[in-house]
Structure formats: C-alpha cells, structure tokens
Amino acid sequence: QVQLVESGGGYVQAGESLTLSCTGSGFRFSSNVLYWYRQGPGKERERVGLMNGDGSNTKYADFVNGRFTISRDNAKRTTYLHMTDLQPEDAGVYYCHANWLGFPYWGPGTQVIVSS
C-alpha cells in the first residue's frame, strides 16, 4: 500500500523559514520522482517543484524564485521542502505527490500559516 505522509507545517511570521518533510512507503522510493504541491485558501492546487530519484535534478515553479529547496534522503525514504523568506501568499496546505505503476498518490497535506 502506497503511503505519503507530510509533516512540519505550522505557523510562522513573514520572512521566516520552515522545512516540511514527506515520508513514503509502499513503492520504490529511490527511483521515483517526488513532487511538492500546495493549495492556498480559495486557490487551485499548484506545483511547487519536483526532484528526480537520485536527487540530481530539481525543478521549481517560477514563484519559488530561489526561496525554496527540495532535497531527499532515500535511505530514510523522505523528501524535504525547505522554505525561506515565507510570505502570506505562501500560506496553504502543502502536499507530497508521487506516481507509482500508473497511479497518482498524495499525502494528506500539512498546513502552513504565514502571518504578516
């Protein structure tokens, strides 16, 4: 059974940093592209970025603008989203996503609240 579980969300002030984690199980973690998405209040879910299986390639949405970094530790079956200079518009629920054997899987999400 494929599972993705995010953690690390919370309340921060604008300009502060936060690191989210996502641990996966039930699939070949080390060979899988992992994605981070987010959904702000009243907004569509949008992709934040992704990292390939061995961590050699990452891509980010334009709004990241160098503030966020995705990493992964395959031995721990965990991917991380390190976010700096958080702004109120970064608030929302952050999700981890992976595809396995043709099916999409999502974690339940972790909420990030950014106060101005």
Secondary structure, 3 states (H helix, E strand, C coil): CCEEEEECCEEEECCCCEEEEEEEECCCHHHCCEEEEEECCCCCCEEEEEECCCCCCEEECHHHCCCEEEEEEHHHCEEEEEECCCCHHHCEEEEEEEEECCEEEECCCEEEEEEC
